[in-house]
């Protein structure tokens, strides 16, 4: 359980008592964002991970603009344990036109919040440039906006905490950031970029046992099986995979492909069904294509540098 020293001790005593009753579920508010560095405050030796979230004027990176970005750097040892983390850096930006009312409702941002504001492009590129891996909870979304705004960051490795952690296998329902945090007993204020980065940081530091593992003689998970969600994400991101592309698949095979878990890529330059699988699953996919009389697919090896694009 995370440290609760930021909460009122008297209220915590009541919460602890109430938590013993199976008819109640206790949610605690996350502490205010803070940083923690060892030594003299400089970055430690280790892997650097950048957590990022963006707020935008639309869902389409080709036609919209970023109006808020937040970045948090953290450093990890070779096992994925946290060594230290910087404060959250965030910027607002005036898009040059009034916000759609729906965007204001979702983000909580108003035109007056953004008036005259600008993102520090040099600082953003410098922060990302220190990172060995960029992490977002909806990676495919944030990646497109960031590479469009800062093309010099194209090709950096990304990992998605929403898609690359097997939340259902760990016993959690849904994949939304706030709901996952609540299932761990915590809550935060959603949707602003800095708040969502802080939520993601805390979610990824939660420790749970790996699924489907053996237990000790008392039926308890062994300590060696307990890992943070960030450790799981690092493992998944580093694992090579293969993109199976059903190029030229006949139209009447679309239902079979959908049932198999393939998704339609509607990009004008592509337009095919595709699915990403682990390297050891490729042969089974090729056999499935032959059995269903679908032309052999193209197979593209994928790493974190290509994934989610």
Order of alpha helices (4+ residues) and beta strands (2+ residues): alpha-beta-beta-beta-beta-alpha-alpha-alpha-beta-alpha-beta-alpha-beta-alpha-beta-beta-alpha-beta-alpha-beta-beta-alpha-beta
